[in-house]
Amino acid sequence: MIVLAFVVAPQFGLLDRIGLVLFGLGVGWLLHMFARCRVTADEHGLTVVNAFRTHRFEWAEVIGVSMGTGEPWPTLDLADGESLGAMGINGAEREDAARALAELRTLMHAHGEAPDR
């Protein structure tokens, strides 16, 4: 967008060019926020980094995980009755999502208080 701001037609003024650069920075920031999404597990719990918020849960707080056909990401069921989407597991990547979901369920059963299903 910076290059475009310099090579656009001469009728574009300084504010138009600044607007192009700011637009490019905004799009870049938004793409970065979505690219940072992940789900990380360790022996103490689960960290879910979504686009704009990071959540940390102890294993006992996560009681279930589900992902229906066609859903963009799985939903974590929490002990307090809340639900949280885990954007770090992309439903469009079917095999990878299924493997990640299976690994997450295994960890939940090994470390947490998740019921057997």
N, C-alpha and C positions, 0 to 999 in steps of 0.2 A: 504494500500500500504506500510505502514511502517512495518507492520508485515511481509508482503510478501518480503520486501527488506532484512529482516533478515533470512528468512527461505528458500530463493531460493538456487538453486544448487551452490556448491562451485566454479564453474567456473565463476560465475558472480563476477566482480571486484567491487571496491568501486564506481567508476563512474557509473556503471550499476545500482547499488543499489540507489545511489543518484538520478539517472534518474527516477527510479521507484517512488520514493517519490515525486519528482517534478511533474511527470505526474499525480499522484494521487491528489496533491494539485491543479494542473491546472484543472482537471476534476471537483473537488469539488467546485472550484471558479466559473466555468462556470455553473454548476448546481444551485449554489446559485443565480447567476445573473438572471437566467430564473425563479427561484422560487419566486423572489421578485416582479415580475410583478403584477401590480394592477391598478385599476381605482377607485379613491376616489372623491366623490362629497361633497361639502359643500355649504353654502349659497352664497359664493363669487365666486365659480367657480369649475373647474374640474382639478384634478391632475392625470396625466397619467404617471405611472412608467413602462417603458419598460425595456428590459434587460440591456441596457447600457446608457440610458438617461431618465431624468425626465423632463416632460413638465407640465407647469402650465398655464391654460387658464381661462380667465374670461368667464362668461356665454355667453356674447354677441359675443365672438370669435368663439364659436362652433355653427355652423348653421345646422348641420345634422349628423346623424349616420346611417350607413347601414352595413348589414352583409348578404351576399348572401349565398345560400345553399352550403355547403362544404368549406366555407372559414374558416381559422383557428382562426381569430379574426375579430372584427368589425373595420370599418374605420370611423374615425371622419372627417367630412368636415368642414374646417375652413374658417372664413370670408376672409382671405387673399388669398383664392384660393388653398391653400395647403391641403393635406390629411395626416392623421396620423393613423397608426394602433394602436389599443388599445389592446396590448397583454395580459392585465390583465383579459380580458373576453375571456375564452377559448371556441371556437366553438365546440370542441369535446364533451363538456358537454351541450348537446342541450337544455334541460329544464332550467338549470341554466343560460345558455347564453341568452336564450329568455327572461327569467325573468329580468336579469340584463339589457338587451337592452331596455325592456319596462320601467324599472325604470329610466334609463338614459334619454330616450325620454320624460318621464313625467317631470323630473327635468329640462330638456332643455326648455320645453314649459312653465314651471312655472317660471323659473328664467331668461331665455334668450330671444333672439329675433328669435328663431327658427320658421320657417313657419309651419302652421298646415298642416298635411298630413292625 
